[in-house]
Amino acid sequence: MASLDVAGQRIPLTNVDKVLFPETGTTKGEVIDYYVEIAPAMLPHLAGRPVTRKRWPNGVESGAFFEKNLAASAPDWLDRRRLHHSDRVVVYPVFHTAADLAWLGQQASLEAHVPQWRFEGDEQGKATRIVFDLDPGEGVDLDTCAEVALEVRSMIDGIGLTAFPLTSGSKGIHLYVPLDKPVSSSGASTVAKRVATLLEERMPDLVTASMSKAVRPGKIFLDWSQNNGKKTTIAPYSLRGRSRPTVAAPRTWDEISGGGLAQLSFEDVLERYRRDGDLLAALDPEIDPTPDTDSLGPYRGKRTASRTPEPVPTRTEKKDATDPVFVIQEHHARRLHYDFRLEHDGALVSWAVPKNLPTDEKKNHLAVHTEDHPMDYADFEGTIPKGEYGGGEVTVWDHGTFTTEKWRDDEVIVELTGSRITGRYALIRTDGDQWLVHRMKPRPGSAGDQPAADLPKHLRPMLASPGDLAGLDADEWSFEGKWDGVRVVATIDHGDIVLESRTGQDLTRRYAGIAALAADLSDHAVVLDGEAVVYREDGVTSFQMLQDAHPDDVQFICFDVLYLDGTDLTGKRFSDRRRILELLLSGLETVTVSALMPGTAAGALSESERRGWEGIVAKRRESTYEVGRRSSAWIKVKNWRTQEVVIGGWRAGQGSRSGGIGSLLLGIPSDDGLRYVGRVGTGFTARQRDELLDVLTPTVVETSPFDRPLPTADRRDATWVTPTLVGEVRFFEWTDGGSLRHPSWRGLREDKSIADVRRET
């Protein structure tokens, strides 16, 4: 895999030749190069601020989505800060180096958005600047926008402040005003609103300060609201996800007043930067650029100092000692385990060891590598509050010193001298962040492996049961989105991949876009459970679009791991499998790990409805994986109704559809045969109608397959077929007579058999 060394970090690169801006042919590699070169100018205006990213994984002509929460797969060296929102905790990255911006480009995050405030420690601080977004309405050009910008500048000058202009890279102009003394976000909003209101009074035919879109045509909306502490603005020097790679570009006031203004491309901005430097150099005061690059970012990102008694330092801190220290802590979280920590480079490198270190040289114990902990943690004992990461009681089980025989990325050999544990131990990485810990003989010897289970083939996925959320405790259940796609079990054997549906159908060629994952996991033998999906432009998965999607455009959302490098994981708890999954897929762009939703079940369902998802799936944290079974340990709840149906015939189309399918006649298996539930004539594309006709024609029969006569209107001109094909419809409700009201076709379910079809409740 290609990589890039930037600012002391190595960033793995994938798909650098992928075109993200088709109109100009600009590739992801060029985006990464831009962000690395512009970093000295851009970083001061990001420093200390949480970065919200807007990503276009498949280019600007495909769907985009905002990403606030930093995925568990993000590099350890990224600085993280936690913000408590009203309904959840979000872990944001904070950028300090060119490596951070290179990672931004590698994620196809074309846009970086930041607020006007900076962090103070781990808490939201005060605003250091004010921003005005001059948003031109319909019929207003950029030069007219510049005219208003000059008026704003005049008003700002009048109160002793300075304004810096940028063309936004989209339609309008941004004006930034640095504050000599930071103020609260509400105070900054008040000042900005006052300026906007006064200018509206001065130029009522051209300027509005109103949020109402109805008054904007022919005017410029002087948006003061982006100074609200909860809002963000496109960062200076950020690319924009438009048809061309334009930039939120700093300008001179001479350019603003000179006329003929246009948005600048990233090539223009780089040329200007090489010639003129950063035109915004006086905008943002310098801060300590970063704690020396350390390994405690993930640790800090999972904790808030005001909410836990654990030490939360801002940087690693090397301590003077003759020998490095180790500690084993007994941790009564949701389940008892032990944390084994070794001092290394100013931090405690840590493993969770469920059964503690082995005392028998013939036994190996599992050790899961976790985030580095600060040195002060070696003495920590106390209660981590419920709801915080790792909530539960922590006590020191043993501590002492050690000597190092070997320390490599995949193998560590140490000799411990403690009160309860003494001896030589080897830690051997087996699969990502899964390790084995082995007690060695007093003199050098080799560590043995546990007997490995064979890679299973043709596993059938565990199925969720329909249900409701009543009584589901968020401490006992996890919640994630229900994705609108096709269930896929991916079996990967050291670079070879097979994709199968829940009925065993081979989908490897049909969903070829997922196959790229095999290269990323070529060192492993693994079975993954997930969903094949295609995204709409708004970032929501669409089963209907999946029907006609090109194989290379299909993506994979993964939510479980069943087997890994000789270990059968189906008997493990969901929470343990989930942690292994996140560690295994860390940093991979070829797969998305289904995000767990914080908060209550009702809150998760409400959030899924707001985002336009199909629904949610609740999973009991303690549950094992029940291969091929429908289990009440997983519960699915939908935001809207869908029903799997069996096709029993069709009625001919009329007019332009003459000779083709007008509507399908649908049934659901019952004890008496195939029970008719209505017909569907909407939701089809022309291509789908043609493909259905091709598939159904060879199955035509003389008599109706339904268990009773259909209504006269429905059986008129009907063509009957052998009921072998399963499809899916979306509908409003069931009628009293047992028919679908207002059904709309969603597509064939080739991953389902007739035996799977039952009336949804």
C-alpha positions in Angstrom: 0.0 0.0 0.0 1.3 3.5 -0.9 2.0 5.9 2.0 3.2 9.4 2.6 5.6 10.6 5.3 4.6 14.0 6.6 5.5 15.7 9.8 6.9 12.6 11.4 3.9 10.5 10.6 3.3 7.8 7.9 -0.2 8.1 6.3 -1.3 5.1 4.3 -2.7 6.2 0.9 -5.5 4.5 -1.1 -7.1 5.4 -4.4 -4.9 8.4 -5.0 -5.8 8.3 -8.7 -9.5 8.5 -8.0 -11.0 11.6 -9.7 -12.9 13.7 -7.1 -13.6 16.6 -9.4 -14.7 15.2 -12.8 -15.0 18.6 -14.5 -11.3 19.3 -14.0 -10.0 15.8 -13.6 -8.6 16.6 -10.1 -7.7 13.5 -8.2 -7.5 12.6 -4.5 -3.7 12.6 -4.8 -3.8 16.3 -5.9 -6.1 17.1 -3.0 -3.7 15.6 -0.6 -0.8 17.4 -2.2 -2.7 20.7 -1.9 -3.4 20.3 1.8 0.2 19.4 2.6 1.6 22.4 0.8 -1.0 24.9 2.1 -0.6 23.5 5.7 1.7 26.4 7.0 -1.0 29.0 6.0 -4.1 26.9 6.9 -3.1 25.4 10.3 -3.0 28.7 12.3 -6.7 29.2 11.4 -7.7 25.6 12.5 -5.5 25.5 15.6 -7.3 24.7 18.8 -10.7 24.3 17.1 -12.8 21.1 16.6 -12.8 20.2 12.9 -16.0 18.9 11.3 -15.3 17.2 8.0 -17.5 17.0 4.9 -16.6 14.0 2.8 -17.1 13.0 -0.8 -15.7 9.4 -1.0 -16.8 9.0 -4.6 -16.3 12.5 -5.8 -18.3 15.7 -6.0 -20.9 14.3 -8.4 -21.8 11.6 -5.8 -23.2 11.9 -2.3 -21.5 13.8 0.5 -21.9 13.6 4.3 -20.7 15.6 7.3 -18.6 13.7 9.8 -18.2 15.1 13.3 -17.4 12.1 15.5 -13.9 10.8 15.0 -14.0 7.1 14.1 -12.2 4.6 16.2 -10.2 3.7 13.1 -8.6 7.2 13.0 -4.8 7.3 13.6 -3.7 7.3 17.2 -1.6 10.4 16.6 -4.5 12.7 15.9 -5.3 15.0 18.8 -8.9 14.4 20.1 -11.2 16.4 22.3 -14.6 15.5 23.6 -17.6 17.8 23.5 -20.8 17.1 25.4 -23.8 18.0 23.2 -27.4 17.9 24.5 -27.9 14.3 23.5 -24.5 12.8 23.0 -20.7 13.1 23.4 -18.8 13.8 20.2 -15.0 13.2 19.8 -13.6 15.8 17.5 -10.1 16.0 15.9 -8.0 19.1 16.5 -5.4 19.7 13.8 -1.9 20.8 14.5 0.4 19.5 11.7 0.6 18.9 8.0 0.1 15.2 8.7 -3.4 16.0 10.0 -4.3 17.7 6.8 -2.8 14.9 4.7 -5.1 12.5 6.6 -8.0 14.9 5.8 -7.3 14.6 2.1 -6.9 10.8 2.3 -10.4 10.6 3.8 -11.7 12.5 0.8 -12.8 15.2 3.2 -12.7 18.1 0.8 -14.1 20.6 3.3 -13.0 21.4 6.9 -15.4 23.4 9.0 -14.6 25.0 12.3 -16.3 27.3 14.9 -15.0 30.7 15.9 -14.0 29.6 19.4 -11.0 27.6 20.6 -10.7 24.9 23.2 -9.6 25.9 26.6 -8.1 22.6 27.9 -10.9 20.1 27.2 -13.7 22.6 27.4 -15.3 24.9 24.9 -13.6 28.3 25.2 -14.3 31.8 24.0 -14.6 33.2 20.5 -11.3 34.6 19.2 -12.9 36.1 16.1 -16.1 37.1 14.5 -17.2 36.0 11.0 -19.7 37.5 8.6 -21.0 35.3 5.7 -22.2 37.5 2.8 -24.6 35.1 1.1 -25.9 36.5 -2.2 -29.5 35.7 -3.1 -30.8 35.0 -6.5 -29.9 37.6 -9.1 -27.0 39.1 -7.0 -23.4 38.8 -8.4 -20.1 38.6 -6.6 -19.2 42.2 -7.3 -22.4 43.4 -5.6 -21.4 41.2 -2.7 -18.0 43.0 -2.7 -19.8 46.3 -2.5 -21.6 45.2 0.7 -18.3 43.8 2.1 -16.7 47.3 1.8 -19.6 48.7 3.8 -19.1 46.1 6.5 -15.4 46.9 6.5 -16.2 50.6 7.0 -18.4 49.8 10.0 -15.9 47.5 11.5 -13.1 50.1 11.1 -15.4 52.6 12.9 -15.4 50.5 16.1 -11.6 50.0 16.0 -11.5 46.5 14.5 -10.0 45.0 11.4 -11.8 42.8 8.8 -10.1 40.2 6.6 -11.9 39.2 3.3 -12.1 35.8 1.7 -14.1 34.7 -1.4 -15.9 31.7 0.0 -15.2 29.3 -2.8 -19.0 28.9 -3.2 -21.1 32.0 -4.0 -20.2 34.8 -1.6 -17.7 36.4 0.6 -16.6 35.8 4.2 -15.3 38.5 6.5 -13.2 37.6 9.6 -12.7 40.0 12.4 -10.0 39.1 15.0 -10.8 40.0 18.6 -8.0 41.4 20.8 -9.8 39.9 23.8 -11.8 36.7 23.4 -15.5 36.9 24.2 -18.3 34.4 24.7 -19.9 33.0 21.6 -23.2 34.7 22.5 -21.3 38.0 22.9 -19.7 37.6 19.5 -23.2 36.8 18.0 -24.6 39.9 19.6 -22.0 42.2 18.1 -22.3 40.5 14.6 -26.1 40.8 14.7 -25.9 44.4 15.6 -23.6 45.2 12.7 -25.9 43.2 10.3 -29.0 45.0 11.5 -27.4 48.4 11.2 -26.3 47.7 7.7 -29.8 46.4 6.8 -31.2 49.8 8.0 -28.6 51.6 5.9 -29.0 49.5 2.7 -32.5 48.1 2.9 -32.8 47.4 -0.8 -29.6 45.3 -0.9 -29.0 43.8 2.6 -31.1 41.7 4.9 -30.2 40.4 8.3 -33.2 38.1 8.4 -32.9 34.3 8.5 -36.0 34.1 6.3 -35.2 32.8 2.8 -38.3 34.4 1.5 -36.7 37.9 1.7 -33.3 37.0 0.2 -33.9 37.1 -3.6 -32.2 40.2 -5.0 -30.4 40.8 -1.7 -27.4 39.8 0.2 -28.0 37.9 3.5 -25.5 39.2 6.0 -25.3 36.0 8.0 -24.3 36.8 11.6 -25.5 33.5 13.1 -22.3 31.5 12.3 -20.8 33.0 15.5 -23.1 30.8 17.5 -21.0 28.4 19.5 -22.8 25.5 18.0 -22.2 26.5 14.4 -19.2 26.2 12.1 -17.9 27.9 9.0 -15.8 26.6 6.1 -12.2 27.1 7.2 -9.9 29.5 5.4 -7.9 27.7 2.7 -10.4 24.8 2.7 -11.4 23.3 -0.6 -15.1 23.3 -1.5 -17.1 20.4 -2.8 -18.3 22.1 -5.9 -18.0 21.2 -9.6 -14.6 22.8 -9.7 -11.9 22.6 -6.9 -12.4 26.2 -5.6 -11.1 27.4 -2.2 -12.2 29.6 0.6 -9.5 32.0 -0.5 -8.0 35.1 1.3 -8.1 38.2 -0.8 -6.8 41.8 -0.5 -9.1 44.7 -0.1 -7.8 46.1 -3.4 -9.1 43.0 -5.1 -12.5 43.3 -3.3 -12.9 46.9 -4.5 -11.4 46.4 -8.0 -14.3 44.6 -9.6 -14.3 41.5 -11.8 -14.2 39.3 -8.7 -14.3 35.5 -9.1 -13.8 32.4 -6.9 -10.3 31.0 -7.0 -9.2 27.4 -7.7 -6.7 25.6 -5.5 -4.0 26.1 -8.2 -4.6 29.9 -8.0 -4.4 29.8 -4.2 -1.1 27.9 -4.2 0.4 30.3 -6.6 -0.6 33.3 -4.6 0.6 31.6 -1.3 4.0 31.0 -2.9 4.2 34.6 -3.9 2.5 36.5 -1.1 2.4 34.1 1.9 -0.6 34.0 4.2 -2.8 37.1 3.7 -4.5 36.1 7.0 -1.4 36.0 9.1 -2.7 38.7 11.5 -6.1 37.0 11.9 -5.4 34.3 14.5 -3.0 34.6 17.4 -0.5 31.8 17.7 -1.0 29.2 20.3 1.2 26.4 21.5 1.0 24.4 18.2 0.5 21.0 19.9 1.6 19.0 22.8 4.8 17.3 21.5 3.4 14.6 19.2 2.5 11.8 21.7 0.4 8.7 21.9 -2.2 10.0 24.4 -4.7 11.4 21.8 -7.0 8.4 21.9 -6.9 8.3 25.7 -7.8 12.0 26.0 -10.5 11.6 23.3 -12.3 9.0 25.4 -12.3 11.0 28.7 -13.4 14.3 30.0 -11.3 15.5 32.9 -14.3 17.1 34.7 -16.2 13.8 34.7 -13.7 11.2 35.7 -11.2 10.9 38.5 -8.6 9.4 36.1 -5.6 11.6 35.3 -6.0 13.4 32.0 -2.7 15.2 31.1 -2.1 17.1 28.0 1.0 15.3 26.9 3.3 12.4 27.6 5.7 12.9 30.4 8.9 10.9 30.7 9.9 10.2 34.3 13.3 9.6 35.7 13.7 6.0 36.8 16.4 3.4 36.8 14.0 0.7 35.5 10.7 1.2 33.7 7.6 0.4 35.7 4.7 -2.0 35.0 1.3 -2.2 36.6 -1.6 -4.7 36.5 -4.9 -3.2 37.4 -8.1 -5.2 38.3 -10.9 -3.5 36.5 -14.5 -4.3 37.5 -16.3 -2.8 34.5 -19.3 -4.5 32.8 -17.2 -7.6 33.2 -14.1 -8.2 35.3 -10.8 -8.0 33.4 -7.2 -7.0 34.1 -5.2 -4.2 32.4 -1.5 -4.8 31.9 0.6 -1.7 31.4 4.3 -1.2 30.5 6.2 2.1 30.6 7.5 3.0 27.1 8.4 6.4 25.7 6.8 8.4 28.5 3.4 6.6 28.5 2.0 3.3 29.7 1.5 1.0 26.7 -1.6 -1.0 27.6 -3.4 -4.4 27.0 -6.7 -5.6 28.4 -6.1 -9.2 29.5 -9.4 -10.9 30.4 -7.8 -13.7 32.4 -4.8 -11.9 33.7 -1.2 -13.0 32.8 -0.8 -16.7 32.6 1.2 -18.5 35.3 1.5 -21.7 33.2 4.1 -21.9 30.4 1.8 -24.2 28.5 -1.1 -21.7 28.3 -1.5 -18.5 26.3 -3.9 -15.8 27.3 -5.7 -13.3 25.0 -4.5 -9.7 25.3 -6.2 -6.8 23.4 -4.0 -3.8 22.8 -5.8 -0.6 24.0 -4.9 3.0 24.0 -1.7 4.3 25.7 -2.3 5.6 29.2 -0.5 8.4 31.0 2.3 7.6 33.5 0.2 8.9 36.4 -2.2 6.0 35.7 0.3 3.5 37.2 -0.9 4.6 40.7 -4.6 5.1 39.8 -7.2 3.5 42.0 -10.8 4.6 42.1 -14.3 4.5 40.6 -14.9 5.6 37.1 -18.5 6.9 36.9 -21.1 4.9 35.2 -21.7 6.2 31.7 -18.0 7.2 31.3 -15.6 5.1 29.2 -14.6 2.1 31.2 -17.0 2.9 34.0 -16.4 0.7 37.2 -13.9 0.1 40.0 -10.2 0.1 39.4 -7.6 -1.2 41.9 -3.9 -2.0 41.5 -3.4 -5.8 41.5 0.4 -5.7 41.1 3.1 -3.3 40.2 6.9 -3.3 39.9 9.7 -2.8 37.4 10.8 -4.7 34.3 13.7 -5.1 31.9 13.2 -5.3 28.1 14.6 -8.0 25.9 12.8 -7.1 22.8 10.3 -4.3 21.8 9.0 -4.4 18.3 5.6 -3.4 16.8 4.5 -7.1 16.8 6.5 -8.6 19.6 7.5 -7.5 23.1 9.6 -9.6 25.5 10.0 -8.4 29.1 11.1 -9.8 32.5 8.8 -8.6 35.3 9.8 -8.1 38.9 6.6 -7.5 40.9 5.0 -8.4 44.3 2.7 -11.1 42.8 4.1 -11.6 39.3 7.7 -12.3 38.5 9.1 -13.9 35.3 9.7 -13.6 31.6 6.7 -12.8 29.3 6.2 -12.5 25.6 3.5 -10.5 24.0 2.9 -11.5 20.4 0.6 -9.6 18.0 -1.6 -12.1 16.1 -4.2 -9.9 14.2 -4.1 -6.2 14.5 -4.6 -5.3 18.1 -5.2 -8.8 19.2 -2.2 -10.3 21.0 -1.2 -13.4 22.9 0.6 -13.2 26.2 2.9 -16.2 27.0 4.9 -17.0 30.1 8.4 -18.0 29.0 10.9 -20.2 30.5 13.7 -18.6 32.6 16.0 -18.8 29.7 15.2 -17.8 26.1 12.6 -20.1 24.4 9.9 -19.8 21.8 6.3 -19.0 22.5 3.7 -21.5 21.1 0.4 -20.7 19.5 -3.0 -21.9 20.6 -4.5 -24.6 18.2 -6.2 -22.7 15.5 -9.8 -23.3 14.3 -10.3 -23.8 10.6 -11.6 -20.9 8.5 -15.4 -21.6 8.3 -17.1 -21.4 5.0 -20.7 -20.5 4.0 -21.7 -19.2 7.4 -25.3 -18.0 7.6 -25.8 -14.7 9.4 -27.6 -14.2 12.6 -31.0 -12.5 12.1 -32.8 -9.8 14.1 -36.3 -10.2 15.3 -39.0 -7.5 14.8 -39.9 -5.8 18.0 -40.1 -2.6 20.0 -37.8 -0.7 22.3 -39.8 -0.8 25.5 -37.6 -1.8 28.4 -34.3 -1.8 26.6 -31.7 -0.5 29.0 -28.9 1.5 27.2 -26.4 -0.1 29.7 -27.3 -3.6 28.4 -28.0 -2.8 24.7 -26.1 -1.2 21.9 -27.9 0.6 19.0 -26.9 1.0 15.4 -28.5 2.0 12.1 -30.5 -0.5 10.1 -29.0 -0.1 6.6 -31.1 -0.2 3.5 -29.1 -2.8 1.4 -28.4 -6.5 1.1 -27.0 -8.6 3.9 -23.6 -10.0 3.0 -21.2 -12.4 4.8 -17.6 -11.7 3.6 -15.1 -14.6 3.9 -11.6 -13.4 3.4 -8.6 -15.8 3.3 -5.3 -14.0 2.9 -6.3 -11.9 -0.1 -9.1 -14.1 -1.5 -12.7 -12.9 -0.8 -16.1 -14.6 -1.2 -19.3 -12.6 -0.7 -22.5 -14.5 0.1 -26.1 -13.6 0.7 -28.0 -14.8 3.7 -29.2 -17.7 1.6 -25.7 -18.6 0.3 -25.9 -16.9 -3.1 -22.5 -15.9 -4.4 -22.4 -12.1 -4.7 -18.7 -11.6 -5.2 -18.9 -10.4 -8.8 -22.2 -8.5 -8.4 -20.7 -6.4 -5.5 -17.2 -6.2 -6.8 -16.6 -2.8 -5.1 -16.4 -4.6 -1.8 -13.7 -7.0 -3.0 -11.1 -4.2 -2.5 -11.3 -5.0 1.2 -9.5 -8.3 0.6 -6.2 -6.5 -0.2 -6.4 -4.5 3.0 -6.9 -7.7 5.0 -4.5 -9.9 3.0 -2.6 -10.8 6.2 -5.7 -12.3 7.8 -8.3 -15.1 7.6 -11.5 -13.5 8.7 -15.3 -13.7 8.3 -17.2 -10.4 8.5 -20.9 -9.7 8.6 -22.4 -6.6 7.1 -24.5 -4.9 4.5 -23.8 -4.2 0.8 -25.0 -0.6 0.2 -25.2 2.3 -2.3 -25.5 5.8 -1.0 -27.9 8.5 -2.2 -26.5 12.0 -2.7 -27.6 12.9 0.9 -25.5 10.1 2.3 -28.4 7.8 3.0 -28.3 4.2 1.9 -30.8 3.2 -0.8 -31.9 -0.4 -1.6 -33.5 0.8 -4.8 -30.3 2.4 -6.1 -28.5 -0.8 -5.2 -30.6 -2.7 -7.8 -29.1 -0.8 -10.7 -25.7 0.1 -9.3 -22.5 -0.7 -11.1 -20.7 -3.5 -9.2 -17.7 -1.2 -8.5 -20.0 1.4 -6.8 -21.2 -1.0 -4.1 -19.8 -0.3 -0.6 -19.6 -2.4 2.6 -20.9 -1.4 6.0 -19.6 -4.0 8.5 -21.1 -4.6 11.9 -19.7 -8.0 13.1 -16.7 -10.3 13.0 -17.3 -14.0 13.4 -13.8 -15.5 12.9 -10.3 -14.1 13.0 -7.0 -15.9 12.3 -7.7 -19.2 13.9 -10.2 -18.0 16.5 -13.9 -18.6 16.4 -15.5 -15.5 17.8 -19.2 -16.5 17.5 -19.2 -17.6 21.2 -17.8 -14.2 22.4 -19.9 -11.4 23.7 -21.1 -8.8 21.1 -19.3 -6.0 23.0 -16.0 -8.0 22.7 -16.6 -8.8 19.0 -17.3 -5.2 18.4 -14.1 -4.0 20.0 -12.1 -6.6 17.9 -13.9 -5.4 14.8 -13.0 -1.8 15.4 -9.4 -2.7 16.0 -9.2 -4.9 12.9 -10.7 -2.4 10.5 -8.9 0.6 11.9 -7.8 3.0 9.2 -9.3 1.1 6.3 -11.1 3.2 3.6 -12.5 0.1 1.8 -15.0 -0.5 4.6 -17.2 1.5 7.0 -17.8 0.2 10.5 -21.4 0.6 11.5 -21.4 3.3 14.1 -22.8 2.7 17.5 -25.4 5.3 18.6 -25.0 6.9 22.0 -27.9 7.5 24.4 -31.2 5.8 24.9 -33.0 3.4 22.5 -35.7 6.1 21.9 -33.1 8.7 21.2 -31.3 6.4 18.8 -34.6 5.7 16.9 -35.4 9.4 16.8 -31.9 10.2 15.4 -32.2 7.5 12.8 -35.6 9.0 11.7 -34.0 12.4 11.5 -31.3 11.1 9.3 -33.7 9.3 7.0 -32.4 5.8 7.9 -34.5 2.7 7.6 -34.5 2.2 11.4 -32.2 0.8 14.1 -31.1 -2.6 15.3 -30.7 -3.1 19.1 -28.1 -5.7 20.1 -27.7 -7.1 23.6 -24.1 -6.4 24.6 -23.7 -9.8 26.3 -25.2 -11.8 23.4 -23.2 -14.4 21.4 -23.5 -14.8 17.7 -26.2 -17.3 16.8 -25.2 -18.5 13.3 -28.2 -18.9 11.0 -30.8 -18.1 13.6 -33.3 -15.4 14.2 -32.7 -14.2 17.7 -34.4 -11.9 20.2 -30.9 -10.8 21.3 -31.0 -8.6 18.2 -34.2 -6.5 17.7 -34.9 -4.5 14.6 -37.2 -1.5 14.6 -38.2 0.3 11.4 -39.1 4.0 10.8 -41.3 3.0 7.9 -43.1 -0.1 6.7 -41.6 -2.5 4.2 -42.9 -6.0 3.3 -41.3 -8.9 1.5 -43.7 -10.4 -1.1 -43.8 -13.2 -3.6 -44.6 -12.4 -7.3 -47.6 -14.4 -8.5 -48.2 -12.7 -11.8 -48.5 -9.3 -13.6 -51.0 -7.1 -15.4 -50.0 -5.7 -18.8 -49.1 -2.0 -19.0 -51.1 0.6 -21.0 -50.0 3.4 -23.3 -46.3 3.8 -23.4 -46.0 0.6 -21.3 -48.0 -1.5 -23.7 -46.5 -4.9 -24.1 -44.6 -4.6 -20.8 -45.4 -4.9 -17.1 -48.0 -2.4 -15.7 -48.2 -3.8 -12.2 -47.1 -6.9 -10.3 -49.6 -9.2 -8.4 -48.3 -10.0 -5.0 -48.8 -12.6 -2.3 -47.5 -13.8 1.1 -47.3 -17.6 1.9 -49.9 -18.8 4.3 -51.1 -22.2 5.6 -53.6 -22.4 2.7 -51.1 -21.4 -0.1 -50.2 -18.0 -1.5 -52.4 -15.3 0.0 -53.0 -12.3 -2.3 -52.1 -9.0 -0.8 -52.6 -6.6 -3.7 -50.7 -5.2 -6.7 -47.9 -2.6 -7.1 -47.5 -0.4 -10.1 -45.2 2.4 -8.9 -41.6 2.7 -7.8 -40.2 0.9 -10.9 -37.6 2.3 -13.3 -38.1 1.5 -17.0 -35.0 -0.8 -16.8 -36.5 -2.7 -13.8 -39.8 -3.3 -15.7 -37.8 -4.7 -18.7 -35.7 -6.9 -16.5 -38.7 -8.2 -14.6 -40.4 -9.1 -17.8 -37.3 -11.0 -19.0 -37.1 -12.9 -15.7 -40.8 -13.7 -15.3 -41.7 -14.7 -18.9 -40.0 -18.2 -18.7 -42.1 -18.9 -15.5 -45.6 -18.2 -17.0 -48.3 -20.7 -16.2 -51.9 -21.2 -17.2 -53.6 -20.9 -13.7 -53.4 -18.5 -10.8 -51.0 -19.5 -8.1 -53.0 -17.7 -5.4 -55.2 -19.6 -2.9 -58.4 -17.9 -3.9 -59.8 -15.9 -6.8 -58.5 -12.3 -7.1 -60.9 -9.3 -7.4 -62.2 -8.9 -11.0 -60.2 -5.6 -11.6 -57.0 -7.2 -10.5 -57.3 -10.5 -12.5 -58.4 -8.8 -15.7 -55.7 -9.4 -18.4 -53.5 -11.1 -15.7 -50.5 -13.2 -16.7 -49.8 -15.9 -14.0 -46.3 -17.1 -13.1 -44.8 -19.8 -10.9 -44.2 -18.1 -7.5 -40.4 -18.2 -7.2 -39.3 -14.6 -7.0 -39.2 -12.5 -3.8 -39.4 -8.8 -3.9 -39.9 -5.9 -1.4 -42.4 -3.0 -1.3 -42.7 0.0 0.9 -46.3 0.8 1.9 -48.5 3.0 4.1 -50.5 0.5 6.1 -52.5 -2.8 5.9 -56.2 -2.5 4.9 -58.9 -4.3 7.0 -59.1 -6.8 4.2 -55.4 -7.7 4.5 -54.1 -5.8 1.4 -51.2 -3.4 1.1 -52.3 0.2 1.0 -50.3 2.5 -1.4 -47.4 0.0 -2.0 -44.3 1.1 -3.9 -41.8 -1.3 -5.5 -38.3 -1.3 -4.0 -36.7 -4.2 -5.8 -36.1 -8.0 -6.1 -34.7 -9.7 -3.0 -32.5 -12.3 -4.5 -31.0 -12.8 -1.1 -34.3 -14.1 0.2 -36.3 -17.3 -0.4 -40.0 -17.8 -0.3 -39.6 -19.5 3.0 -38.3 -16.3 4.5 -41.4 -14.3 3.5 -43.9 -13.6 6.3 -46.2 -10.8 7.1 -44.3 -8.1 9.0 -45.8 -7.0 12.3 
